[in-house]
């Protein structure tokens, strides 16, 4: 199994975290950003969108980060990660889609608008609007976590991988983000996971004030 993508990519990190959770053996190739390589014919045969991450398993290429998460869970995760019951799967997947469609775009607007802009170029009104959306999302999570340790129960799931990957950068980029009690406890739990510590809680300072990929 091979994974392609730069480790400073938020979407690549999600996949790396799940690979650690599933204890899958793989090789990793840095691509994108300062590493380049996304326009090469060797890479575009795997992903015509010319983006990372891309997973190649037995010569079959899978792209889009949440599709890769589902693929790994279905192929190697068993019932904990990919329940046979479609409804039970939907309990995880709704949070994955919500994260990708609501939380992640708001977070990325703060990250690109604040962290990846030089100070003199920041539009702090737009950054605050995006941050307000992130804070609204956090309060949704606070309600969801009222009865369980993790987003869909008392064990880690794809929902936690997708949503939890946002929190480290959101809370570490220099903006004020106060986590409510239950979200804070959940965050402390996922920070204990070795894969989270290794891949998500990694240095991203090379991206500061860098406007190009």
Residue pairs with C-beta under 8 A, 6 or more apart in sequence:
1 24
1 25
1 26
1 27
1 55
1 56
1 57
1 58
2 26
2 27
2 28
2 29
2 55
2 56
2 57
3 12
3 15
3 16
3 19
3 26
3 27
3 28
3 29
3 53
3 54
3 55
3 56
4 28
4 29
4 31
4 43
4 46
4 52
4 53
4 54
4 55
4 56
5 11
5 12
5 15
5 30
5 31
5 32
5 52
5 53
5 54
6 12
6 30
6 31
6 32
6 33
6 34
6 35
6 52
7 13
7 16
7 28
7 30
7 199
7 202
8 33
8 202
8 204
8 206
8 207
9 32
9 33
9 52
9 53
10 108
10 111
10 165
10 166
10 169
11 52
11 53
11 65
12 52
12 53
12 65
13 165
13 199
13 200
13 202
14 65
14 66
14 69
14 161
14 162
14 165
15 53
15 55
15 65
15 68
15 69
15 72
16 28
16 195
16 198
16 199
17 161
17 165
17 193
17 195
17 196
17 199
17 200
18 69
18 72
18 73
18 158
18 161
18 195
19 26
19 72
19 195
20 193
20 194
20 195
20 198
20 199
21 156
21 161
21 193
21 195
22 72
22 73
22 76
22 77
22 81
24 72
24 76
31 37
31 38
31 43
31 52
32 38
32 51
32 52
32 213
33 213
34 206
37 43
38 44
38 50
38 51
38 52
39 50
43 50
43 54
44 50
45 61
46 54
46 56
46 61
46 63
47 54
47 61
47 63
49 63
51 63
53 63
53 65
53 68
54 61
54 62
54 63
55 61
55 62
55 63
55 68
55 71
55 72
56 62
57 71
57 75
62 68
62 71
66 96
66 97
66 100
66 162
69 96
69 158
69 161
69 162
70 82
70 93
70 96
70 158
72 81
73 81
73 82
73 158
74 82
80 155
80 157
81 157
81 158
82 89
82 158
83 89
83 92
91 152
91 159
92 152
92 157
92 158
92 159
93 158
93 159
94 159
95 151
95 152
95 158
95 159
95 162
95 163
96 158
96 159
96 162
96 163
98 163
99 159
99 162
99 163
99 166
100 162
102 133
102 137
103 134
103 137
103 163
103 166
104 166
106 130
106 131
106 133
106 134
106 137
107 130
107 134
107 166
107 169
107 170
109 126
109 127
109 130
109 133
110 127
110 130
110 131
110 134
110 170
110 173
110 175
111 169
111 170
111 173
113 122
113 123
113 126
113 127
113 130
114 122
114 124
114 127
114 173
114 174
114 175
115 169
115 173
115 174
115 207
115 208
115 209
116 207
116 208
116 209
116 210
116 211
117 209
117 211
118 209
118 211
119 209
121 211
127 175
131 175
131 177
134 170
134 177
135 177
138 177
138 179
138 180
138 183
139 180
141 151
141 163
141 182
141 183
141 186
142 180
142 181
142 182
142 183
144 151
145 151
145 182
145 183
145 185
145 186
146 182
148 154
149 186
149 189
150 156
150 157
150 159
150 160
150 186
150 189
151 157
151 159
151 160
151 163
151 186
152 159
152 160
156 190
156 193
160 186
160 190
164 186
164 187
164 190
164 196
164 200
165 200
167 179
167 187
167 190
168 196
168 200
168 201
169 204
170 177
171 177
171 179
171 187
179 187
190 196
191 197
191 201
